[in-house]
Structures are given as structure tokens and as C-alpha cells.
Amino acid sequence: MAFRAFFGPLWIIFTAGAALLLFFIVLGGSRNSTPLNEFFWLEADTSKVPGAPSLTRWTFYGICHVVDGRNANCTSNKADFGFDPIHTFGTHTGLPDDFATSRDVSIRPGVLEELVE
């Protein structure tokens, strides 16, 4: 009984914390204000891709440049913004070959890591 009395409130705190973090992830990229401009799905070095910023972050609603460690110059928000660098930047140049030709990152382990590095 003491177990439930102690851990019951703890589970509520953990659940509330998880819900808050999910809330920030979904809202990340929706506005350019703190703390929402600090949440993103993926950050990749896109300096080798022509027309792309040197560092790009994919948020729930679009892509953003990185300025002083924060999202900046984000694309206009739209729902269901997919991870597709070929269509996002309009080129295959600078992308890993396996990713650019087949878009199947399961072909060879490490393809996404090459893009992120």
C-alpha cells in the first residue's frame, strides 16, 4: 500500500511531463518564439546542397535555417511536411547517392547519418 501512495503521484508527474514534451514537439516550428523555435525533428548539415542553408532543421511544419542555435527563416507552415530533401531543395546535388537515387534509406546502414554529419 505504501508503494502505491508513493509512486501514484510520481506517475502523474511523469505523464504530465510527457504530455508537455509532446505538446512542444507538435508545436515546434509553428511560431518563431521561445521555446517553440528550439524544437525540431532533425538537424542536418546541408552546406553541400546548392541553395540550402549550411544547417537545416526539419520541424513538424516545415524547414528552418539555424541562426545562433535557434530556428530562423522558416518556410511557411503547412501540415504534413515530409522529409524529402530532393523536393525541398530542388536538387540531388550534395545528397548521399543511395538517398538521392532510390530514397530508400534502408539500402545501406548509415545513409541518414551521412546526411546528418
Residue frames as a rotation matrix with the C-alpha (Angstrom) as fourth column:
MET 1
0.566 0.824 0.000 0.00
0.824 -0.566 0.000 0.00
0.000 0.000 -1.000 0.00
ALA 2
0.393 -0.511 -0.765 2.88
0.163 -0.780 0.605 2.38
-0.905 -0.362 -0.223 0.73
PHE 3
-0.598 -0.606 0.524 4.18
0.574 0.132 0.808 1.63
-0.559 0.784 0.269 -2.76
ARG 4
-0.056 0.689 0.723 1.01
0.947 -0.193 0.257 3.00
0.316 0.699 -0.642 -4.38
ALA 5
0.776 0.377 -0.506 0.89
0.562 -0.778 0.282 6.01
-0.287 -0.503 -0.815 -2.09
PHE 6
0.052 -0.857 -0.513 4.43
0.119 -0.505 0.855 6.99
-0.991 -0.106 0.076 -3.04
PHE 7
-0.796 -0.505 0.334 4.51
0.326 0.108 0.939 6.13
-0.511 0.856 0.078 -6.75
GLY 8
0.117 0.926 0.359 0.94
0.937 0.017 -0.350 7.16
-0.330 0.377 -0.865 -7.64
PRO 9
0.776 0.154 -0.612 1.71
0.071 -0.985 -0.157 10.91
-0.627 0.079 -0.775 -7.73
LEU 10
-0.257 -0.953 -0.158 5.04
-0.218 -0.102 0.971 10.18
-0.942 0.284 -0.182 -9.40
TRP 11
-0.511 0.140 0.848 3.32
0.753 0.548 0.363 8.51
-0.414 0.825 -0.386 -12.36
ILE 12
0.631 0.776 0.008 1.03
0.711 -0.574 -0.407 11.52
-0.311 0.262 -0.914 -12.71
ILE 13
0.454 -0.557 -0.695 4.05
-0.269 -0.830 0.489 13.84
-0.849 -0.035 -0.527 -12.81
PHE 14
-0.615 -0.713 0.338 5.78
0.067 0.380 0.923 11.68
-0.786 0.590 -0.186 -15.46
THR 15
-0.146 0.650 0.745 2.63
0.949 0.304 -0.079 11.50
-0.278 0.696 -0.662 -17.57
ALA 16
0.807 0.429 -0.406 2.13
0.356 -0.902 -0.245 15.27
-0.472 0.053 -0.880 -17.37
GLY 17
0.051 -0.886 -0.461 5.78
-0.335 -0.450 0.828 15.83
-0.941 0.112 -0.320 -18.32
ALA 18
-0.656 -0.253 0.711 5.49
0.479 0.589 0.651 13.51
-0.583 0.768 -0.265 -21.32
ALA 19
0.331 0.862 0.384 2.30
0.913 -0.189 -0.362 15.28
-0.239 0.470 -0.850 -22.44
LEU 20
0.690 -0.136 -0.711 4.04
-0.035 -0.987 0.155 18.66
-0.723 -0.081 -0.686 -22.16
LEU 21
-0.409 -0.909 -0.077 7.00
-0.211 0.012 0.977 17.49
-0.888 0.416 -0.196 -24.26
LEU 22
-0.420 0.359 0.834 4.65
0.835 0.513 0.200 16.06
-0.356 0.780 -0.515 -26.91
PHE 23
0.682 0.691 -0.238 2.86
0.588 -0.713 -0.382 19.40
-0.434 0.121 -0.893 -26.94
PHE 24
0.313 -0.656 -0.687 6.16
-0.360 -0.751 0.554 21.21
-0.879 0.074 -0.471 -27.60
ILE 25
-0.645 -0.571 0.508 7.15
0.207 0.509 0.835 18.77
-0.735 0.644 -0.210 -30.35
VAL 26
-0.007 0.735 0.678 3.86
0.974 0.159 -0.162 19.22
-0.227 0.659 -0.717 -32.21
LEU 27
0.877 0.394 -0.276 4.00
0.357 -0.917 -0.177 23.00
-0.323 0.056 -0.945 -31.85
GLY 28
-0.012 -0.971 -0.239 7.71
0.252 -0.235 0.939 23.21
-0.968 -0.049 0.248 -32.66
GLY 29
-0.838 -0.365 0.405 8.15
0.484 -0.156 0.861 25.28
-0.251 0.918 0.308 -35.80
SER 30
0.076 0.947 0.312 4.62
0.990 -0.110 0.090 26.66
0.120 0.302 -0.946 -35.68
ARG 31
0.978 0.155 0.138 5.82
0.136 -0.981 0.142 30.02
0.158 -0.120 -0.980 -34.36
ASN 32
0.105 -0.987 0.119 9.18
0.488 -0.053 -0.871 31.72
0.867 0.149 0.476 -34.21
SER 33
0.329 0.010 0.944 9.21
-0.706 -0.661 0.254 32.33
0.627 -0.750 -0.211 -30.46
THR 34
-0.757 -0.648 -0.083 10.87
-0.381 0.541 -0.750 30.76
0.531 -0.536 -0.656 -27.45
PRO 35
-0.203 -0.797 0.569 10.65
-0.508 0.582 0.635 27.86
-0.837 -0.160 -0.523 -26.58
LEU 36
0.689 0.599 0.409 8.90
-0.015 0.575 -0.818 26.71
-0.725 0.557 0.405 -29.76
ASN 37
0.818 -0.400 -0.414 11.78
-0.529 -0.236 -0.815 27.73
0.228 0.886 -0.404 -32.04
GLU 38
-0.198 -0.921 0.336 14.11
-0.975 0.219 0.026 25.34
-0.097 -0.323 -0.941 -30.23
PHE 39
-0.007 0.282 0.959 12.23
-0.220 0.935 -0.276 22.10
-0.975 -0.213 0.055 -31.06
PHE 40
0.109 -0.007 -0.994 12.82
-0.994 -0.030 -0.108 20.17
-0.029 1.000 -0.011 -34.28
TRP 41
0.935 0.278 0.222 12.84
-0.263 0.960 -0.093 16.61
-0.239 0.029 0.971 -35.66
LEU 42
0.515 -0.770 0.377 16.16
0.827 0.562 0.018 16.58
-0.225 0.302 0.926 -37.47
GLU 43
0.703 -0.436 -0.563 19.13
-0.418 -0.893 0.169 18.87
-0.576 0.116 -0.809 -37.93
ALA 44
0.597 -0.479 0.644 21.36
0.706 0.695 -0.137 18.23
-0.382 0.536 0.753 -40.92
ASP 45
-0.217 -0.749 -0.626 24.47
-0.038 -0.635 0.772 19.78
-0.975 0.191 0.110 -42.45
THR 46
0.568 0.493 0.659 23.19
0.653 0.217 -0.725 20.82
-0.501 0.842 -0.199 -45.87
SER 47
0.278 -0.543 -0.793 26.14
-0.280 -0.835 0.474 23.01
-0.919 0.090 -0.384 -46.79
LYS 48
-0.759 -0.600 0.250 26.92
0.021 0.362 0.932 20.82
-0.650 0.713 -0.263 -49.83
VAL 49
-0.117 0.811 0.573 23.39
0.938 0.280 -0.204 21.23
-0.325 0.514 -0.794 -51.22
PRO 50
-0.892 -0.247 0.378 23.12
0.389 -0.846 0.364 24.24
0.230 0.472 0.851 -53.56
GLY 51
-0.357 0.772 0.526 20.53
-0.195 -0.612 0.766 26.77
0.913 0.171 0.370 -52.45
ALA 52
0.569 0.514 -0.642 20.21
0.485 0.421 0.767 25.27
0.664 -0.747 -0.010 -48.98
PRO 53
0.699 -0.356 0.620 21.37
-0.653 -0.672 0.349 26.86
0.292 -0.649 -0.702 -45.74
SER 54
-0.321 -0.917 -0.237 24.52
-0.667 0.396 -0.631 25.43
0.672 -0.045 -0.739 -44.19
LEU 55
-0.994 0.107 -0.024 22.47
0.090 0.670 -0.737 23.90
-0.063 -0.734 -0.676 -41.38
THR 56
-0.430 0.901 -0.061 18.81
-0.561 -0.213 0.800 22.93
0.708 0.379 0.597 -41.81
ARG 57
-0.905 0.257 0.340 16.24
-0.185 0.482 -0.857 21.82
-0.384 -0.838 -0.388 -39.24
TRP 58
-0.582 0.784 -0.217 13.10
0.032 0.288 0.957 19.89
0.813 0.550 -0.192 -40.10
THR 59
-0.829 0.422 0.366 10.20
-0.485 -0.218 -0.847 20.82
-0.278 -0.880 0.386 -37.85
PHE 60
-0.459 0.749 0.478 6.67
0.412 0.656 -0.633 19.46
-0.787 -0.093 -0.609 -37.74
TYR 61
0.562 0.812 -0.159 5.51
0.334 -0.398 -0.854 22.11
-0.757 0.427 -0.495 -40.24
GLY 62
0.972 -0.236 0.006 8.48
-0.093 -0.407 -0.909 22.93
0.217 0.882 -0.418 -42.46
ILE 63
0.274 -0.945 -0.179 12.21
0.918 0.312 -0.243 23.56
0.286 -0.098 0.953 -42.58
CYS 64
0.995 -0.011 -0.095 14.20
0.028 -0.916 0.400 26.28
-0.091 -0.401 -0.912 -40.86
HIS 65
0.217 -0.963 0.158 17.69
0.036 -0.154 -0.987 27.75
0.975 0.220 0.001 -41.11
VAL 66
0.558 -0.125 -0.821 19.71
0.824 0.205 0.529 27.79
0.102 -0.971 0.217 -37.90
VAL 67
0.094 -0.496 0.863 20.86
0.062 -0.863 -0.502 31.16
0.994 0.100 -0.050 -36.56
ASP 68
-0.437 -0.386 0.812 22.53
-0.745 -0.352 -0.567 31.37
0.505 -0.853 -0.134 -33.12
GLY 69
-0.999 -0.049 -0.006 21.28
-0.040 0.867 -0.497 27.88
0.030 -0.496 -0.868 -32.26
ARG 70
-0.342 0.940 -0.014 17.62
-0.048 -0.032 -0.998 28.72
-0.939 -0.341 0.056 -32.94
ASN 71
-0.135 0.422 0.897 15.21
0.936 0.350 -0.024 28.18
-0.324 0.836 -0.442 -35.82
ALA 72
-0.200 0.070 -0.977 15.12
-0.122 -0.991 -0.046 31.16
-0.972 0.110 0.206 -38.20
ASN 73
-0.478 0.044 -0.877 13.89
-0.841 -0.312 0.442 31.93
-0.254 0.949 0.186 -41.72
CYS 74
-0.587 0.322 0.743 11.41
0.102 0.940 -0.327 29.05
-0.803 -0.116 -0.584 -41.59
THR 75
-0.916 0.374 0.144 9.32
0.172 0.043 0.984 28.10
0.362 0.926 -0.103 -44.60
SER 76
-0.350 0.871 0.346 5.63
-0.868 -0.440 0.231 28.90
0.353 -0.219 0.910 -44.45
ASN 77
-0.687 0.105 0.719 3.81
-0.464 0.697 -0.546 26.47
-0.558 -0.709 -0.431 -42.20
LYS 78
0.015 0.743 -0.669 1.88
-0.893 0.310 0.325 23.64
0.449 0.593 0.668 -43.74
ALA 79
0.415 0.237 0.878 0.64
-0.725 0.669 0.162 20.40
-0.549 -0.704 0.450 -42.27
ASP 80
0.773 -0.087 0.629 2.27
0.211 0.969 -0.126 17.08
-0.599 0.230 0.767 -43.06
PHE 81
0.621 -0.668 -0.409 5.60
-0.782 -0.491 -0.384 18.48
0.056 0.558 -0.828 -44.21
GLY 82
0.986 -0.167 0.029 7.59
0.167 0.986 0.008 15.42
-0.030 -0.003 1.000 -45.25
PHE 83
0.257 -0.965 -0.054 11.29
-0.284 -0.129 0.950 14.72
-0.924 -0.229 -0.308 -45.03
ASP 84
0.615 -0.039 0.788 12.22
0.714 0.451 -0.535 14.97
-0.335 0.892 0.305 -48.69
PRO 85
0.025 -0.691 -0.722 15.39
0.165 -0.709 0.685 16.98
-0.986 -0.136 0.096 -49.32
ILE 86
-0.690 -0.286 0.666 15.19
0.665 0.114 0.738 16.39
-0.286 0.952 0.112 -53.08
HIS 87
0.093 0.809 0.580 11.87
0.855 -0.364 0.371 18.24
0.511 0.461 -0.725 -53.37
THR 88
0.657 0.145 -0.740 12.66
0.635 -0.636 0.439 20.67
-0.407 -0.758 -0.510 -50.57
PHE 89
0.032 -0.767 -0.640 15.85
-0.014 -0.641 0.768 21.98
-0.999 -0.016 -0.032 -52.18
GLY 90
0.819 0.439 -0.370 15.07
-0.348 -0.133 -0.928 21.03
-0.457 0.889 0.044 -55.79
THR 91
0.263 -0.791 -0.553 18.31
-0.859 0.069 -0.508 19.13
0.440 0.608 -0.661 -56.43
HIS 92
0.932 -0.089 -0.351 20.10
0.180 0.955 0.236 15.79
0.314 -0.283 0.906 -55.95
THR 93
0.142 -0.964 0.225 23.47
0.083 -0.215 -0.973 17.53
0.986 0.156 0.049 -55.58
GLY 94
-0.450 -0.486 0.749 25.12
-0.662 -0.381 -0.646 17.11
0.599 -0.786 -0.151 -52.20
LEU 95
0.469 0.656 0.592 22.85
-0.876 0.428 0.220 14.28
-0.109 -0.621 0.776 -51.03
PRO 96
-0.407 -0.581 0.705 24.10
-0.469 0.795 0.385 10.73
-0.784 -0.174 -0.596 -50.34
ASP 97
-0.782 0.008 -0.623 23.84
-0.607 0.216 0.765 8.65
0.140 0.976 -0.164 -53.54
ASP 98
-0.851 0.479 -0.214 21.60
0.489 0.872 0.010 5.92
0.192 -0.096 -0.977 -52.07
PHE 99
-0.357 0.737 -0.574 19.21
0.486 -0.379 -0.788 8.50
-0.798 -0.560 -0.223 -50.71
ALA 100
-0.380 0.155 -0.912 19.14
-0.555 -0.827 0.090 10.60
-0.740 0.540 0.401 -53.88
THR 101
-0.806 -0.005 -0.592 18.59
-0.554 0.356 0.753 7.74
0.207 0.935 -0.289 -56.32
SER 102
-0.573 0.595 -0.563 16.14
0.322 0.796 0.513 5.46
0.754 0.113 -0.648 -54.53
ARG 103
-0.204 0.434 0.878 15.07
-0.722 -0.672 0.164 7.40
0.661 -0.600 0.450 -51.40
ASP 104
0.798 0.388 -0.461 15.21
-0.026 0.787 0.617 4.06
0.602 -0.481 0.638 -49.60
VAL 105
0.215 -0.755 0.619 17.44
-0.879 -0.426 -0.215 4.71
0.427 -0.498 -0.755 -46.61
SER 106
0.634 0.040 0.772 17.23
-0.521 0.760 0.388 1.05
-0.571 -0.648 0.503 -45.65
ILE 107
0.874 -0.337 -0.351 19.51
-0.179 0.450 -0.875 0.08
0.453 0.827 0.333 -48.57
ARG 108
-0.022 -0.954 -0.299 22.69
0.480 0.252 -0.840 0.69
0.877 -0.162 0.453 -46.65
PRO 109
0.609 0.207 -0.765 23.08
0.792 -0.197 0.577 1.43
-0.032 -0.958 -0.284 -42.94
GLY 110
-0.202 -0.733 -0.649 24.43
0.715 -0.563 0.413 4.88
-0.669 -0.381 0.638 -42.29
VAL 111
-0.338 0.088 0.937 22.85
0.841 -0.418 0.343 6.76
0.422 0.904 0.067 -45.20
LEU 112
0.718 0.643 0.265 20.93
0.435 -0.712 0.551 9.13
0.543 -0.281 -0.791 -42.94
GLU 113
0.595 -0.575 -0.561 23.99
0.552 -0.215 0.805 9.57
-0.584 -0.789 0.190 -40.77
GLU 114
-0.418 -0.747 0.518 25.88
0.896 -0.242 0.373 10.79
-0.153 0.620 0.770 -43.86
LEU 115
0.056 0.533 0.844 23.22
0.579 -0.707 0.407 13.45
0.814 0.466 -0.348 -44.38
VAL 116
0.914 0.353 -0.200 23.25
0.347 -0.424 0.837 14.49
0.210 -0.834 -0.510 -40.73
GLU 117
0.245 -0.905 -0.347 27.05
0.860 0.038 0.508 14.73
-0.447 -0.423 0.788 -40.46
